[in-house]
Amino acid sequence: MALLGAIVVCTISCGDYAIQLPRGYSLVRVYSGTLEISRPDRGMVIPATVDGYAVVGSLIIGHTSLAREEPERDLSKPGYFIIDTQSNGVKQSLDKNSWLESLKLLGIMGEPKLHRPSRFDKNYR
């Protein structure tokens, strides 16, 4: 448990850079090749490497890969994810069909275009 706490603190405060997302969420680059989504009052929300994401209304959606480094690797849940920033609900480790079905139920038709996180994103800080 102490290890998890240390990871959360490092993720939130020691990242190389962060991209602001809606309602206090941030996409944080912990180190080369590892980007995670966190929120200061909740810690790590998506503890895996975010390789593509989009913001659609109040939703943060995307895809993750298995983290490359230990101990993050043990916490990773690869697959598609949906974060509802209004309810703070999180669905992760979804396969593509489940993800698209979940998005459809939320009123998003078709497959949203995900983009790779970058320092050049408009909400970079």
N, C-alpha and C positions, 0 to 999 in steps of 0.2 A: 504494500500500500504506500509506503514511503517513496518507493521508486516511482510509482504513478504520480504522486504529488510533485516530485522533482521534475518529471517530464512535463507536467502541466505548467508549472512555473516557468520552465525553460521555454516551452512553446509560446507562452504568452509574452514573456518579457525579453527573450534573448534571440528572437528570430532575425535572420538576415534582413528581411523586409516583410511588410504586411500590405494587404489590399483590403481596404474597408469594404464591408458588405452591409446590407441593410440591418437595422436594429441592433447594432453593436457587435455583430459577427465579424470576424476577420479571417482572411486566408493568409496564413503565416508561413513563410519559408523558414523552416527550422535550420536546414543546411542544404547544400546542393542536392537537388533531386527529391527533396522531401518537403511537401507543402501540405499543411493540415488546416482544418477549419476549427476555430476556437471562439469562445466568448468569455470575457473576463469573469462573469458571474457563474459560468457553467464549466469552465475549463475546456478541454478538448471535446469537440462535438463530433468531428470526423477525424479519427486518429489513423489516417492512412494517407498515402501520397495522392493528392488531388491532381489528376492529369488533364482534366477538362471540367469547366464549370460555366454556368450562366445564371443570371438573376432574371426571373420572370415574375413581375409583380412582387408579392411578398415571399416568393419561393426562391431558395438557392438550390439549384439542381446540378448534378454532375456525375463524374465517374472517378473512381479511385483505383489505384494499383497497390499491390502489397508493398509496404515500406521496405526499403533496402537495408536499413541499419537496425541493429539491436539496441535497445529493447523495444523500439517502436514496432518492429516486425511482428511481435507477439500480439500487439493491440490492433493491427491492421485488419480491416474488413473490406477486401476488394469488391468491386462491383459498382452499380449505379446508386445514387443517393438522392433524397429529397429532404430539405429542411424547410419547414413552414415557420417563418420568422414571427408570425403572429401568435401561434400556439406553442412555439418551440418544439413542435413534434419533429421527430427524425425517423426516416426510413433509410436503411442502408443495406449493403450487400445484396442489392436487387439484381436479377438478371435483366437483360434488355427488355424482354417482353413484359415482365412484371413492372418495370419502371415506366414503360410507355402506357400500360393500363392504369397505373396509379396517376400518372399525369393527366390522362384522359378524364378520370373521375374528378380531377381538380380543374377541369375545363381547358386543358392545354391539348390541342389536337395536333397530330403530327409529331415528328421528332425535332426537338429544339436543337439548334446549333450550339455546341459546346466549344469553348475556346481555351487554349492552354494558358495558364496563369503566367503573367509576365510583369516585370518592373514597369513596363510601359502602360499597364492598365490605368484607366483614368482615376481610380481611387487609391493609387499607390501612395504609401506614406513611409 
